[in-house]
Amino acid sequence: MPTKDRPQFLRQALRYFHRQTHQNAELIVVDDSEKSVRKLCGGIPRVRYIRLTKPTLLGTKMNIGIEAARGKVIQKLDDDDYYHPDFLRVALTHYPARNPWKELVAWDCFMVYLAGQKEARFSGHGWHAGGTLCFSREMWKKIPFRAIPKGVDHNFLIDQQAQVVRVCAPEHYMLVRHGRNTWTRMADGKTVEDFLREGRKPYPAKLDDLLFRADCKFYRSLPALE
């Protein structure tokens, strides 16, 4: 989990990891914030903190975290998105045990929250959400993440040319758009927010029925997008 100058989101992300029903896992937090978030990570079981002393490219931070990880299965987690307590368990049930060097896991559909709105939207199908990529260490060793500041997930998929095992479990992952995301534009130049506003229907279930009350309160407290 790379992070930079988003302590309020990292607090949430640490809660989501702590709640995971699959606990045979460790979280590697790679931090190049102006002010260290070491204290936020301290004392949380199975969380390891790596402090970088200078601004570092996002792809490089991913590679540093994976290099430090001890597991054979790598799950990418974004510090500003929502992960259901069963997220890791569901990801692993789809993990390609037979061909982990040829296949990776990604969410085909998910919830979308635009800061300032009351409820989430539905992404629709056909995605391979970057914040959900699950793959083998073997695959990563073959071609690591590019040392670039953004677009690391998209380029990782291009470089790997792997078959994607798509997961349809939208309530287990929510993409959060808050105005400081690294992914800002679609291929046609349209902003991600405009794209998501135009064609994404409201999610049929209410956030209050899907998330813990404190999590709903956090997301609804975010400043509205312009």
N, C-alpha and C positions, 0 to 999 in steps of 0.2 A: 504494500500500500504506500505509494508515493504521496507525500503531503507537502504543502507549502503555504504558510500564512493563512490557514483556515482552521484555527483551533476549535471554533464552535462546531464545524462539521466533523472534525476528527473525534470530538467527544461522542458524537452520535455514532460514528463508525466503530469506535471501540465498544460501545454498548451492543451494537449489532453482532460484533464478533463474539463477545462474551456470552450472548444469548444462544449461539448456535447449538443445535442439538447434536451435531457431529463435532465431537471435541478432540478427536485425534488429529489436531491441527495446531499450527503456530502462525502468528501474524507478525510479519516483518514490516515495521514502519520505517520508511526512509525519508528523512526530514532535512530540507535545506531552507527552512523558514528563517526570516530575519531574527526571530526570537524562538529559541528552542522550545519544543513541546515535550521534552523528556519527562517532565513531571506528570503530564497527562497519561503517559504510558506506564509510569512506574507502579509496581505492585499489582499489575493485572496479570493473572496467570496466562502463560503461553504467548505473551506479547514481547517481542524483542525490538529494541529501538536502535536505529543507526543514525547518527548525527553527521551531516555533511557541513563543512565549514565554509563553503562557497556555493553560489548559485550553480545548479547542475541541470543538464538537459533531462527532460522527462524520461526519454528512452534509456538514458544512462542510469537514472535512478531505478528504473525497473530491473535492469540487469544487475545492479548492485544488490538489490533485495533478493533476487532469485539466486544469485551466487551464494548469499549468506544462508538461504533456506536449506533445511535438512531433508525435506520430503522429496519424493519422486514425482508427486502430482503437484502442479502449481496452479493456484487459483488467483487470478487478478481481482483485486477489490479496489474500487475507487473510494476516496475519502469523503465524497460529497453525495453519495447515493444511498438508497435504502435497501437493506438486505433482510429478508424474512429469516426467522430463527431456523427454518429448515433449508435455507439456501444451499449450504455446503452439502448437506445430505442428498438433496435432489441433484446437484451437479455431479456428485460421485456416482449416483445410480445410472447416469448417462455416460459416464467416462468409458472410453473405448479400451477395455482391458486387452483385447486381442491385437489392435493396431495403434498403440498410443503414439507411435512415431509418424503416423499418417493422418490421424484424426484428432480434432479438438472439439470442445463443447462450448456452445454459446447460446444465449437466450434468443429465441425466435420472436417473442413478443413480451411486452412488459407494460408496466404503468409509467406514466409520465406526469411529473408535477411541475407546473410553472409557478414560480413564486408570486404570491399575491392572489392566487385563486383558492377557492375553498376545497375543490375536489380534484382528483387525478383524471387523466385522460388515458385512453388505450392506444398503444403504439400502432396496432395493426400487426400483421404477420410479415415474415420475410426478412427480418433483421438478423444480425449476428452482433449483439450488443457488446461493445468493447469492455464495459465494466463487469462482464460475466465470463470472460474467456478462461477456460480451464484446459490445461494441456500438460504434457509430460516434460520433465526436465530434459529428457532425451531429445525431444523436438526443439526445445529452446537452445540446447547446446549446439545443435546443427546450425541454426540461424537465430542469434539473439535479437533483441529489439534494436531498432536503429537508434543511433545517438542523435535524436531530433527533439525539438521542443514540444511538438504537438503531432497529432495524427499517428501516434505510435501503434495503436490497436489496428487501424486500417492497414498500415504498412506491414505489420507483423503477419496479418492474414495474407497479404499479397506475396510476401517473401516465402511463407511456408507452403503456399499452394496446397493446403491440407483440406481434406473433406471435413465439413462442419456438421457435427451432430447437434441439431437444433432442439432446444428445449422450449416447450410451450407451457409455461407456468407463470403467467403474468403477475400474480400476487406475491411472488417470491423476490421480485426485483423492481425497484422504481427509480427511473432516471430523474434526477432533480435538476431543474434549470433555474439558476439563481443569479445570473448576470456576470459571474466570474468563471464560467466554464472554459476549458481549453478548446473544446469543440465548438466553433462559433458559426460555421457556414456549411451549407450543403454544396454538392458538386456544381449546381447551377448558379451559385452565388447567393442564393437566398439565405437569410439568417435561419438558424436552427429553430429559434422561437417562432418566427413567422411560418415556417413549414409545419411545425407541430400545432400551431393555433388553427391553421386553415383546414386541415383534413382529419383531425383526430377527434373522435367522439368521446364524450365523458365516459369514464369507467363506470360500469353498472353498479358496483358496490361503493359505499361511502367510505372515506378514509377512516372515519371514527369506528367503523366495523372491522377494519383490516389492521390498523396499527394501534400500538399502545397510546394511551391518552397523551402522555408526555411527548411522544414523537409527533403526533398531530399538532400539538401546541407549538413545537419547535418549527415545523414547516410553515405553519400559518403565521408565525412571527417574522418570517423573512420579508425584507422590503420587496414590494411589488416590482416586477419587471417593467421597463418602459415600453 
